[in-house]
Structure formats: C-alpha cells, structure tokens
C-alpha cells in the first residue's frame, strides 16, 4: 500500500523530492586534508593510508604550514595505489567549470598525480583530464608536494565528478603523497584573467623566497619554478668565503639581494647554482591575453637575466624561452639568452646581464622560461639570478647617437670589480674573447705600465688594461642596424682610436680590430669590412714603457648591421706586457643636409679635436668647452690617403666673441693677421714643417691661464703631396672644417 500511495501521489502530481543543487565556489570534497583518515575516500587499487608530516621519508610540518595543511597527508601504502572520491554535479549554470587540484608529490623516486573523471547519471565516464605528475625531477629531487590544478569545462552529460589520486611506486619504498585537494564548481570562463603589461611575471626570479633553505621551489603556486630535466638546482648565498660563489659586492651591484636588498656586510642575497646538467622551468599561463597576440609583434616578451660562473671553470647557463599553444606545442624556435661562457666573463667569478625582446607568436597560450645549466664535469659552477619576464608593447631600439664615443668604459675606469674591465650592469660593455683574462692596472702602479704623469699629460685617466695571462682579448658589439639607410648610401663615417703600447723592449703587443658585420653576423665583404689599429711594436715605442695613439677614419661599408670592436693582446710568452687604453668608436654623418658650422674645402682632409681626452669630428662636434689649464688635442687625417705626405699646417686664432675679424682666404676661417701656427710653418723645406702622416698627424697644447673667456678657433690646411698625385680643388690648398674651443 505504501508503494501504491507513492505511485498514486506521483500520479496525482504531488511534489517529488529534488536532488540538492551543487553549490558554487565551495570545495565539494569531504575530508580533503585527510585529517580524518580516509573518510569519504575509496581505495580502488592496491592500498593507501595517511601519515603524519615529519614521518620518516615524508614532507615536513614546515611544508604543511606553508600549504595550509593539517597534521596528516594521503600516502601510497601497497604501491601504485588509486584513491578516489565522487561528487555530484546537479543544477549547474550554463558554462560552469570545475576547478580541481591540490598538492601531490612525495619523496625518492615515487610520485603522484590527480585525475578528474566526469561521469554520467549511470556512472559511465564521459570525459577525463589528467593533471601532471609531480615527478622527482619536477620536485627538484626534494621531499615536497607541488601544487597541481586545472579549470575544466564540465561536459553537458556529466552528472558527477570523480577526483582521483594515482600513485606511482618505483620500488624504492612507497613515498608518494597528496594533501589539501579541492574540487570547486565556478561559473564563467575557465580562462585566467589577462596578465598585466610591464609587470614581472616570474615567480621567485631572485631566488629569495624558496619554500626551504637551498630550494628554488614555491609549492604554493603552480606558476613557480619546477625542475624539468637532468639533475637538481640549489640556491646558495653570495659569499666572500665560498670560493666558487659570486662575492657579496656583486649581489649589491646587481640588486641580487632583492627583496632584502642591502649593500651592507651580511646583506647579500641568494643566487642559483646547479648539480650537473639541469633544467629549471617556469610556465606562465597567458591564455587570457589571446586577443593581444592575434597579430605577430603586437606584444613582445621582454626577458632580463644575470648569468655567469666561476673563474676558469667552463660550466655555463642560458635562458631559453618557448611560446606554446593550448596543446603545449612549440610555436617557433627562439634564440637563447646566453650562455655567458668562461671567455665572455673574462675568467672572472661573476654574473653578466643578458636580455632580449621576443615578439609573441599568434596562438600563444603558455610561455616556458627554462634555465639550462650545462656542466663540464669539473664541478658545478654556473650561476643565475634576477630572472624577469614582462609582456610589453614593442618599441624600436633607438639608433646609436652620432658624435659621441659608443664604447662603454673606454678608459677602463669604471669596471665593477677591482682589477676588472667588466661592468656587471652594462650588457653592451666589455666581454672577454678567449679563455684568458685581461687585467686593469693603475698608471704608475707597476714597473711595466707608464707613469701617472704620462697619463695626466695625455688625458688618459688613472687606469689602463693589459694582458693578464697571455693572448687575452676584450670585445664590444655595437648595433648600427637603425642607421642602415644612411650606411647603405655612404653617409655614415666612423672614427676609431686607441692608445696601445707595452713594456720596455718586450715584444708583447696590442691591436684593435674593428669588424663590420652583416645582419647574418659575418664580416662585410671587401677591404672595408675590417680595420686594424696597431699593433704598436717595441720598435715603434723606442723600447720605452709607453703608449702611442693610433686612429682611423673610414666610411661604414654598405650592408653593415653591427660593429665588433676587439682589443687583442699578442703574448710572446716572455711575460704579459701588452697594454691598451682609451678605446674610441665614434659615428658621424657626412650628409650634406647636416653641414658643419665652419666648413672647409670639402676634400679628403679631416680635423679632430678633444679636450683632456678623445678627439671627435663631424657635425655637432666642432664646438667644445674647456677651462684654462686643460689640454687640447688635435689630429689631422686624410681618410682616403689623398693628401698623405703632403705639406700641412695647423693654425689657431684666439678672439673674444663675437668674431669680428676679416676673412681673406676662401674656406679659411682664421684671422690671417693674427694666426698662431701650432703645427707646421713656413721655411723648413717647402711649405709646412709637417706632413699629413699615414694614419694621421696629431699634437696638443695646454690652454694658457690668460685665455679665460676667449675662443680658440683651429683649422688645418694641406698642400699637394710631392708626387702631385692630388691637386687641391682651388689649385692651392685643401682645408678642414674649423673647430672652436670655448674657454670658460
């Protein structure tokens, strides 16, 4: 009768009892932290148990506190166990998704993963999502649990979800574990919010916030570092006591103590090392930014890093970026940042900056950032720090400025470390070339370097660079790609200069090579692709411990994309005595649309001037400020050799501005009634006591104390060489542009 009454009630339309609607935003799992043993969970294969944190072979209570766990975790017992809990999915809004995850991992070789199975009303599986295992490599071979989670669209046929933990046992014991699992139904899109522009996307890029001492991992987020392949990595301090660790001064200079930045003793931060070949990976989810990536180059990923190693060890590390689609397929190969090799870091224990911008490929859903350590088996000495990544709106690099020295640290005065030419915060600064090292010395500090008075007289500063251990070298690369149109029209000229020398009668010598490179990185064909200053031999120096200036002016050949400037020391094994200083590379335009202020006859004759240092020429460089007592240097050059060996004079006129004297000679800007010949003259074997020397003629003079407030105007004239291979256009002389020195 009860059955009949129920049927009758149904027939009469009495209300049926509806199943409870699945709540949104709430963890649907019973006993997700396993503090009540296995209550609510079913073991489907082998056997499982719960264990306490700090139990032998299992993660510590420190990890439990970090992830918000209780006192116990789920653990494999019989090997390859499977544990599952089924939750109902009833009355869900359209577009609902399941946010499922938790912490899985373990110890030794064992691991675990989460699996989400969607079931229909009859319990049949209609879809499945396997989350990644937390493998020993992922865990950096640490005893730890890692966060795994995924937002999954719920199939229309799904009425239930089974949250499963699958353990893998590799016979070293049963150490797979899991804790703090969750299954939450949310409405709306399963895609993450867009990541903001110009914001660092790397978690723990400074390696200051790993979950435990020595670890780079941050288990509370899926966005942190994980091991990917090879061996493990380890975080250690900058130290003045550990020989293979970068010193604390480096941490201070590059900001390696972030977020606890301090330049005081004991305030240094951490740096990442490795144990053998290893790859550490961080995956950034950018699915929410898909509209920004619709067109190639609409967004770029800006990557910054500091990479290095120890002394003469060859271990190295690079940063590899990979753009991946929603199925984790690689979209395009990208060049690596680094590695910073033993040679590049001048055989110093140091980290150097490396950065780049990569246009984001259309279809990019994830970005992988890999730190790839390569071990040469002599130890594990590579280091990395301050890894940063930002999505940015691409901006074109600015062209190099004209009329200024483009060499960073040209006089070796501002190296970051004592005795080093390297600048640890300047990516385009000096790098080494060979597996040798160069050393910075002060003038007068050793018997094999010139005196400080020599340096002061020639405006060379307080330091120079020398060969450190035989056949060393330094290099800088200058990007001129954004001057391509002018270069290809022959409108860009370069001035290259250097002071080169050595010790007494020692034959060690230095030279500077300037190589014009194409976009492919190879030397531009033809004679113009390579220019060499020096070497300055012992005979050139008269067997004196000194430096001599060498310079060249030349047009950049068409197809030049970048310039490689190299200081190369040639050691003859009697010692390491080759010396160099004040390396210069200056670009200027010859475009007549940008004329000099006081032009000459516009022939193959150039004047360069400088105050207490490098000399420059070209538009914008004809006027310079000086004070009494300063040393004015000047150089006269026939870049194409037209007037080489031709008689020459350099004159100067001093006047109180404004200039009111009469100009009597065409293209000559000097007061011929009040001119001082500072080089050359009349009556010493023809016109002019000096000639235009191959490679240039030069001189200098101090500014007298009574010339304050005056202007010194300088100009050079050259006459037909003895061979009469060239005749000036006006039949008498060729003149340079005039330069003016304004004395304060």
PyMOL commands that set and color helices and strands:
alter all, ss='L'
color gray80, all
select helices_A, chain A and resi 2-11+61-67+248-254+287-293+452-457+481-488+527-529+592-594+705-707
alter helices_A, ss='H'
color red, helices_A
select strands_A, chain A and resi 42-45+48-52+72-76+82-88+97-106+111-119+125-130+144-153+160-168+176-186+226-230+233-237+270-274+278-285+300-309+316-324+337-338+350-359+366-374+383-392+431-432+438-442+463-467+473-479+492-502+509-517+530-534+546-555+562-570+579-589+606-611+623-626+631-637+647-655+676-679+690-691+697-702+711-718+734-735+739-743
alter strands_A, ss='S'
color yellow, strands_A
deselect
rebuild
show_as cartoon
